[in-house]
């Protein structure tokens, strides 16, 4: 069994802080669509089916936290409208979404199978989210990982 250090997570938990930014259903679906190349409000709304007021709030939160960047575009004869693009910070969430998709494909997919298959465009093989360590060991599970207090751990 891996070692579990005594670490207080109630006041300073990165998972809880991350969920406050991206942990809501509509936020994750916005991110999914952004990774598929969607940038405009109307397209997000059409593809995920979220109420407009909720979508407005989720986009604002993602922009506020630097996950998306808001730009303007203007069609000829129309008013300027916002367009949303992933930032570097947002692009770093791709493995998280792939891991969620991988879990969903395994446990809650449609009986016919997954709706999307991810393949590496260079070789055609399927893509998977995998835990690795700095020395290059991969396919790590919870049993391979020790929890240790970090510099921000609150002791007491």
Secondary structure, 3 states (H helix, E strand, C coil): CCCECCCECCCCCHHHHHHHHHCCHHHHHHHHHHHCCCCEHHHHHHHHCCCHHHHHHHHHHHHHCCCEEEEEECCCCCCCEEEEEECHHHHCCHHHHHHHHHHHHHHCCCCCCCCCCCECCCCCCECCCCCECCCCCECCCHHHCCECCCCCCECC
